[in-house]
Each structure stands twice: as structure tokens, then as C-alpha cells.
């Protein structure tokens, strides 16, 4: 037996799922949370996310007694969604209540709420685990900040720890899921591309775009202060850059003024089409949030599922850590049922004919004049 530091719980990933779990696990357990991002600097790696808190996510924060601080907010705040259906040449506005946030600052806020008795390792990438005498020996690769390039770079140093429970909260491209759940059904894989453009105009609504020539999912426009975020999600196997450029060309053709991008990001997005694609536990390993496949197949909203699954995992571990698997799996039945219903919704939203009928009916559509200030 080596002398690697021993923990009760090691959490890989400090997004909404990981940070919530670390905050809620009983302090009688020795807990370590790991994230590759440098939460101690402002210019850290950007999370490729639209950064809109949907009502379900707002509800979860409310149930935890949390309110989003002003410092985390981006402008403008949005009370409607503009739906552009390029397949059917239709436009509608619908009332929606989103909270527009800076996703990096949102994650940092949740990370800062983690109590001091939890050990935190930032700038660390998960490399893998081995099983050793009934525990998990976890290898981490330390990253260092290069001031010259203003980027994070891998060092030659490894950090090795041991744990009784290993939790994957490391997102859609979860390394823990890839290693531990080989051979099990996996959600459909998409690549999300987002670029930020400077904009002098104000777009007081979230724009969702349906265009089957670009993707069988959807694209979006979101204003973040003085920048316009344009993104799309492309199914694995297609050329994402070609499809993204097609989206930009279409927007320009529609009259949108789009300059040169300020920055861009890409990430893997899961789309869970069947509940059997959701993977929750295996022996002493648990998955929460998008790492488990807990994400809406209709909107790709995942923050509400991330927080809820973290709460369920914390309750399961706190009740009796040695049997957390059954308790956590049972608690997630409602989440799985909700995702099943979202797939029914998907059959309507992403069917060209049904979507046309809904939009032509104008059911729930907003009335009145809308200023096209984003063009």
C-alpha cells in the first residue's frame, strides 16, 4: 500500500454539479474536489455554455436557498425567446424567464461556496484510476499558468490520491464515464461551437434557430453585455466548422450585422434520447450532471439536472456511504422520467411539420410589435 492521501470522496469537476455536491456532503467525510480550471485567476478557460439559467435551474437554486449575486449577472436580462424557423420561414416570440449570467463567474460563485473543510485542487486534470485493495487510486496531472502565453499548460508533475468513492462531475466528455462505463449505452454525441462577436446593439431576447440544413438540434444567439454569442450544436460525424459557417452565412443573408469573432470555444454536448443511456453508478463510482447523461434532449439545459443530481448524491452518501449507489439510483427515477417526457417534446419541436402547426397556431405567442434591433 502506498502513502497516497486517502479520501472518502473524490469529486472530479467543479461545475454546478461538483461544487454543489462538495458543499453538501457531510463534514464527517474527507472530501477532495478537483477541477482543471484556475479559479484563482480571472482569465480562466471559458465554459462553452450559453449562460442562461432556465426556470428549472432557478427553482433548484431557490430550493437550496441561493440567490444569484449581482456580480455574476450579464446584460440584458431576457423575458422572451425569439424563435426563427428557417425550415418553415416563420418567426414567433414567446415569453420565457431566463437569468443571463457570466458562466465562468457563476461556476466560480458556486465553487467559492464550498466550505473550507473540503480540500480543493484546481489546475488539475483527471488522468485515470486503478483499483487498489478496494479503493480507487486516482492520478491527476497538474497544470501550470504560463504568464507569457496567458494559457494553462501541463506540467510534468502527477498527483496521486486514493478514495473510497469516486464521483464524475466532469461534463459531457466525462473521462470517468469513458473509463468506468465501457460497453454501456451512451447518449448521442454532439459538438457545440460558440463564437463571441462585438455588438453595439441590444438584443433583449434569446434567439433560437431551427434549420435542418445546419443541424437536427438547434442554434442560438445570446447577448452578453457588449458581445453577441452565436452558437450551434452539430451531431458527431458532420463537419462542425462547415455547418457553423453555414449558420453565419444564413444570418448575414437575413440581415444580421456580424463582424469578426472575438473568441470561440467548443465542447462536447450529450443528447440523451433513451433513459438506458443514462449511467449513474458502478461499484464505488458515481456520475452526476451531464457526465451521467442528465441533460434535456430538447434544449440541452443541464444546470437544473446537475444541481438536482448533486443533491441526490449528497443525500445518498450522507445517509450511508457504503450503499449510496441504490439510494442515488432510486432518487434519480424522477429525473429519468422527466428526460423521457422531454424526448416526447423533442418529437414535436424538431419535426418540421408539427413545429409549423404550433407556430402557425400562435398559441402562447406574444402579441405586439417587436423591434429588430439585433440586425
C-alpha positions in Angstrom: 0.0 0.0 0.0 1.5 3.4 -1.0 1.2 6.6 1.0 -1.1 8.5 -1.3 -3.5 10.7 0.6 -6.7 8.9 1.4 -10.2 10.4 1.0 -13.7 9.2 1.5 -15.0 11.1 -1.6 -13.1 12.5 -4.6 -15.1 14.7 -7.0 -13.8 15.4 -10.4 -15.2 18.5 -11.9 -16.2 21.8 -10.1 -19.2 22.9 -12.3 -22.7 23.3 -10.7 -22.9 19.5 -10.1 -19.5 19.0 -8.5 -19.5 22.2 -6.4 -23.0 21.5 -5.1 -22.1 18.0 -4.1 -18.8 19.1 -2.4 -20.8 21.7 -0.4 -23.5 19.3 0.7 -21.5 16.2 1.7 -21.4 15.9 5.5 -18.2 17.2 7.0 -17.6 13.9 8.7 -16.3 12.7 5.3 -12.9 13.7 4.0 -13.7 15.2 0.5 -11.5 16.4 -2.3 -12.8 18.3 -5.4 -10.7 18.6 -8.5 -11.0 20.9 -11.5 -8.7 21.7 -14.4 -9.7 25.4 -14.3 -7.7 28.1 -12.4 -10.5 29.5 -10.3 -7.9 31.9 -8.8 -7.4 34.0 -11.9 -9.9 36.0 -14.0 -8.8 34.8 -17.4 -9.6 31.1 -17.0 -10.8 28.7 -19.6 -14.2 29.6 -20.8 -17.1 27.2 -20.2 -18.8 26.7 -23.6 -22.3 27.4 -22.5 -25.0 29.9 -23.3 -25.1 31.0 -19.7 -28.9 31.3 -19.3 -30.5 30.0 -16.1 -33.8 28.4 -17.1 -36.8 28.3 -14.7 -35.9 24.7 -13.7 -32.4 25.8 -12.7 -33.8 28.9 -10.9 -36.1 26.6 -8.9 -33.2 24.4 -7.8 -31.2 27.4 -6.6 -34.3 28.6 -4.7 -34.8 25.2 -3.1 -31.2 25.5 -1.8 -31.8 29.0 -0.5 -29.5 30.6 -3.0 -29.8 33.8 -4.9 -27.6 34.7 -7.8 -25.4 37.7 -6.9 -25.3 40.8 -9.0 -21.6 40.3 -9.8 -22.5 37.1 -11.7 -25.1 38.7 -14.0 -24.7 39.7 -17.6 -27.0 42.0 -19.5 -29.5 42.3 -20.8 -31.9 40.2 -18.7 -34.3 38.4 -21.0 -38.1 37.8 -20.7 -38.7 36.3 -24.2 -37.4 33.9 -26.8 -37.4 34.7 -30.5 -37.9 31.5 -32.5 -36.5 31.6 -36.0 -37.8 28.6 -38.0 -35.8 28.8 -41.3 -37.3 25.5 -42.4 -40.8 26.9 -42.5 -39.9 30.6 -42.9 -41.7 31.6 -39.6 -40.8 33.9 -36.7 -42.5 33.9 -33.3 -41.8 35.4 -29.9 -42.7 33.5 -26.7 -42.5 34.6 -23.1 -39.7 32.9 -21.2 -37.9 33.9 -17.9 -34.2 33.4 -18.1 -31.4 34.8 -15.9 -28.5 35.9 -18.0 -25.2 35.1 -16.3 -21.5 35.0 -16.9 -21.0 31.2 -16.8 -17.4 31.5 -15.6 -18.4 33.8 -12.7 -21.4 31.6 -12.0 -19.2 28.5 -11.6 -16.7 30.4 -9.5 -19.5 31.6 -7.2 -20.7 28.1 -6.6 -17.1 26.9 -6.1 -16.5 29.7 -3.5 -19.5 28.4 -1.5 -17.7 25.1 -0.8 -16.7 25.1 2.9 -13.1 25.2 4.0 -13.1 21.6 5.4 -13.3 20.3 1.8 -9.9 20.0 0.0 -9.7 21.8 -3.3 -7.3 21.1 -6.1 -7.6 23.5 -9.1 -5.4 23.4 -12.2 -5.6 19.6 -12.1 -6.7 17.2 -14.8 -8.0 13.8 -14.2 -5.9 11.1 -15.9 -7.4 7.9 -14.7 -7.9 5.4 -11.9 -6.9 1.9 -10.8 -8.5 -0.3 -8.2 -6.2 -1.0 -5.2 -7.3 -3.0 -2.2 -11.0 -2.0 -2.5 -10.2 1.7 -3.1 -9.6 3.9 -6.2 -6.2 5.2 -6.8 -6.7 8.4 -8.8 -4.0 10.0 -10.9 -4.2 13.7 -11.5 -2.0 15.9 -13.8 -1.1 19.3 -12.5 -1.4 22.3 -14.8 0.6 25.5 -14.6 -0.2 29.0 -15.7 2.1 30.3 -18.3 2.2 34.1 -17.9 3.9 34.6 -21.3 1.1 32.9 -23.3 -1.6 33.6 -20.7 -2.6 29.9 -21.0 -2.6 26.8 -18.9 0.0 24.2 -19.8 0.6 20.7 -18.5 3.5 20.2 -16.1 5.5 17.0 -15.6 4.0 16.6 -12.1 1.4 14.0 -11.2 -0.7 14.0 -8.0 -1.9 10.6 -6.8 -4.7 10.2 -4.2 -6.9 7.3 -3.0 -10.6 7.3 -2.4 -13.4 5.1 -1.3 -15.9 6.8 -3.6 -15.1 8.4 -7.0 -17.6 10.9 -8.4 -17.6 12.0 -12.1 -18.9 15.6 -12.4 -16.7 16.2 -15.4 -19.3 17.1 -18.1 -20.4 15.6 -21.4 -16.9 14.4 -22.3 -16.5 12.7 -18.9 -13.2 10.8 -18.7 -14.6 8.9 -15.7 -17.6 7.7 -17.7 -15.4 6.7 -20.6 -13.1 4.6 -18.4 -15.6 3.1 -16.0 -18.7 2.5 -18.2 -17.3 0.9 -21.2 -19.8 -1.1 -23.2 -22.8 0.6 -21.7 -25.2 2.6 -23.8 -24.1 6.2 -24.2 -26.1 9.3 -25.2 -25.8 10.7 -28.7 -22.7 12.9 -29.0 -22.8 16.4 -30.4 -20.1 19.2 -30.7 -21.2 22.6 -29.6 -19.4 25.6 -31.2 -19.8 29.2 -29.9 -18.2 32.4 -31.0 -18.4 35.8 -29.4 -18.8 38.9 -31.6 -18.7 42.6 -30.6 -22.0 44.3 -31.0 -23.1 47.9 -30.5 -26.8 46.9 -30.4 -29.1 45.5 -27.8 -30.9 42.2 -28.2 -33.4 41.9 -25.3 -34.4 38.3 -26.1 -32.9 34.9 -26.5 -33.0 33.7 -30.1 -33.3 30.0 -31.0 -32.9 28.9 -34.6 -34.2 25.8 -36.3 -32.6 25.0 -39.7 -32.3 21.3 -40.6 -29.7 22.1 -43.2 -27.4 23.1 -40.4 -28.3 20.7 -37.5 -31.0 18.4 -36.3 -30.7 20.2 -33.0 -30.8 24.0 -32.8 -28.7 27.1 -32.9 -28.8 30.3 -30.8 -28.0 34.0 -30.4 -27.5 35.4 -26.9 -26.2 38.9 -25.9 -23.6 39.1 -23.2 -23.1 42.7 -22.3 -21.4 44.2 -25.4 -20.9 40.9 -27.1 -23.1 38.7 -29.1 -22.8 34.9 -28.6 -23.7 32.8 -31.7 -23.6 29.0 -31.3 -24.9 25.8 -32.7 -24.7 22.1 -31.9 -23.7 19.6 -34.6 -24.1 15.9 -34.4 -20.9 13.8 -34.3 -19.8 12.8 -37.8 -20.6 16.0 -39.6 -18.1 18.8 -40.2 -18.9 21.3 -37.4 -16.9 24.2 -38.8 -18.7 23.9 -42.2 -22.1 23.8 -40.6 -21.2 26.8 -38.3 -20.1 28.9 -41.3 -23.4 28.0 -43.0 -25.3 29.3 -40.0 -23.3 32.6 -40.1 -24.0 32.9 -43.9 -27.7 32.4 -43.3 -27.8 35.1 -40.6 -26.0 37.5 -42.8 -28.4 36.8 -45.6 -31.2 37.6 -43.1 -29.7 41.0 -42.4 -27.7 40.4 -39.3 -24.6 42.5 -39.0 -21.8 40.1 -37.9 -18.2 41.2 -37.7 -15.1 39.3 -36.8 -15.3 36.9 -33.8 -13.6 38.0 -30.6 -13.1 34.4 -29.3 -14.5 31.0 -29.8 -15.0 27.8 -27.8 -16.1 24.2 -28.5 -17.3 21.4 -26.3 -18.9 18.0 -26.3 -22.7 18.0 -25.7 -24.7 14.9 -24.9 -28.2 14.3 -26.1 -29.9 11.6 -24.1 -32.5 10.0 -26.4 -33.2 6.9 -24.3 -33.2 6.5 -20.5 -30.9 3.5 -20.8 -28.2 5.9 -22.0 -28.2 7.4 -18.5 -25.4 5.9 -16.4 -25.4 6.6 -12.7 -23.3 4.2 -10.7 -20.9 1.3 -11.0 -19.4 -0.2 -7.8 -17.9 2.8 -5.9 -18.1 5.2 -8.8 -21.0 7.7 -9.3 -21.8 10.1 -12.1 -23.8 13.3 -11.7 -24.9 16.1 -14.0 -24.1 15.8 -17.7 -21.4 13.2 -17.0 -24.3 10.8 -16.2 -26.2 11.9 -19.4 -28.6 14.1 -17.3 -29.4 16.8 -19.9 -32.5 17.9 -21.7 -32.7 16.4 -25.2 -35.0 19.3 -26.3 -33.0 22.3 -25.1 -29.6 21.0 -23.9 -30.4 22.6 -20.5 -28.3 20.8 -17.9 -27.8 23.1 -14.9 -31.0 22.1 -13.2 -30.2 18.4 -13.6 -26.6 19.0 -12.4 -27.7 20.6 -9.2 -30.6 18.2 -8.5 -28.4 15.1 -9.1 -25.7 16.5 -6.8 -28.3 17.0 -4.1 -29.5 13.4 -4.5 -25.9 12.1 -4.5 -25.1 14.1 -1.3 -28.2 12.7 0.4 -27.3 9.1 -0.6 -23.7 9.5 0.7 -24.7 11.2 3.9 -27.2 8.5 4.8 -24.8 5.7 4.4 -21.9 5.9 2.1 -21.4 2.2 1.6 -24.8 1.8 0.0 -25.0 5.2 -1.8 -25.5 3.5 -5.2 -29.0 2.2 -4.6 -30.2 5.3 -2.8 -28.9 7.6 -5.5 -30.3 5.5 -8.4 -33.7 5.4 -6.7 -33.7 9.1 -6.2 -32.9 9.7 -9.8 -36.0 7.9 -11.1 -37.9 11.3 -11.3 -35.1 12.8 -13.3 -35.1 9.9 -15.8 -38.8 10.2 -16.1 -38.5 14.0 -16.8 -35.9 13.3 -19.5 -38.2 10.7 -21.1 -41.0 13.3 -21.3 -38.6 15.8 -22.8 -37.9 13.3 -25.6 -41.7 13.3 -26.3 -41.5 17.1 -26.6 -38.5 16.7 -28.9 -40.6 14.7 -31.3 -42.8 17.8 -31.8 -40.2 20.6 -31.6 -37.8 19.0 -34.1 -40.4 17.8 -36.5 -40.7 20.4 -39.3 -44.5 19.7 -39.9 -45.5 19.7 -36.2 -43.4 22.8 -35.4 -45.1 24.6 -38.3 -48.5 23.8 -37.0 -47.6 25.0 -33.5 -46.1 28.3 -34.7 -49.0 29.0 -37.1 -51.5 28.4 -34.3 -49.8 31.3 -32.4 -50.6 29.5 -29.2 -48.7 31.2 -26.3 -47.0 33.5 -28.8 -46.5 37.1 -27.7 -48.6 39.9 -29.4 -47.5 43.4 -30.3 -44.6 44.9 -32.2 -41.0 43.7 -31.8 -38.0 45.8 -32.6 -35.4 44.1 -34.7 -32.6 45.9 -33.0 -30.3 42.9 -33.3 -30.0 43.4 -37.1 
